[in-house]
Amino acid sequence: MTERIIKRYSDAFRRQVVAEYEAGIRITDLKKKYGIGGQTTIQRWIEKYAHRSLRHHLVRIQSAQEVDRIRELEGRVRELEQALGKVTLEKLALESTLEVFQELAEVDAKKNAVLSSSASGKKRSGQASA
């Protein structure tokens, strides 16, 4: 004979789950989070404890100029993201080209490369005689 487990939830716990639902969390996510097994358990709690069983929805009231400005700015963001992607690819290509050049020429061609000891000695002696 298998024992059946019956869970009893406090009013505070039920109200907490309903508050999370009203904040935007889906019922399936709440069931997983708290291990609630019943098919209609949370729906019944919502009907009993929620404010008119409604979720809060954001309603934006905007003028036509505001909507146009938002569309314009979103378009500008897309353009800038594309430009950034292009510049990033160009940078990677240049870095790869520089690495290949350094390997083939066996030199350090970076802008801030440290001079070798023999090259720095020649430079100093040349400066001293001048």
N, C-alpha and C positions, 0 to 999 in steps of 0.2 A: 504494500500500500504506500503510495507516494503522498508526502505531505504537501499541502498547498500553502504557499506563503502569501499572506495578505498584508499589504502595506497600508499604513495609515499616515496621512500627511497632516501636519499642523496647519492652522489657518495662516500663520506667519509665513511658513514655507510656501503655501499656495499663493499667497499675495506676492511673494518675492518672484516666483515663476511668472505670474501674470505681469508684473512690472517689467520683467525682462522681455516678455513678449511685446508689451506696449512700446518698449524702447527699440524694437525692430528685429529681435532674434526670432528665427523661425521655430515653429512648434517641433519639427523633427530634430532640430539642434538641441532644443530644451530637453526633449525626451532622452537623447543620447547623453547629454551632460549630467542629468540627474538620475538616469536609469528608471524612468517612468515608463511602464510597459503598456498601460491601457490605450486603446485606440482613441477614445474620446475623453480621457481623463482631463487633459489640459484644456480642451474645448469647453468642458463643463465649468472648469475653474474660471475661464475667461468670461463666460456668461454670468457667473455669479459675482466675481470680484472686479472685473474690468470696468472702466468708465464707459458705459454704454457699449461695451464689447467692441470698441473701435481702437484702431491703432492711430497714433499721431502721424500725420503726413505733413510735410513741409509744402506750403503753397507760396509760390513766388509771384508777386504782382509787379510787373515791369512795364515801363512805357515802351513804345516802338523804338525810340532812340536807344534805350538801354539794351534792348534785344539786338539791335543792329551793331552796337558797340561791342557787345559780348561776342557776336559772330566774327567781327573784324579782329578782335584780339585773339580769338581761338585760331583764326587763319594765320595770324602773325606768329603764334606759338608753333604751329605746324611748319611754317617756313623756316623758323629759327632752328627747330629740331632737325629738319632736313639739312640745313647748312652745317650744323654741328656734326652731323653724321658724315657729311662729305669731307669736312676738315679733318675729322678723326681718321678717316680712311686715307687721306692724303698724307697725314703725319705718319701713319703706319707704313705706307709705301716708301716714304723718304727714309725712315729709320731702317727699313729692310735694305734699301739701296745702299745706305751708308755702311751697314754691316758687311754687305758683300764687297764693297769697295775696300774696306779695311782688311778683309781676309785676303783679297787678291793683291793688294798693294803692300800688305804687311806693314801698315802704318796705323797710327792712332790719329784719325782725322777729325776728332771731336773738337768743338770750339774751345773748350776749357781744358784741353789735354795738357798734361804736365810735360815739360821739355825733358829730354833725356839728359844725363849728366854730361855727355860729350858736347851736345848742342848748347847747353847752358854755359859750359866753360868757354866755348868759342865766342859766344855772345858777350860774355863778361870781358874777355881779353880784347875783343874788338872795341868795346866801349871804353876800356882803360886807355887804349892808344889814341883814341880820338880826342 
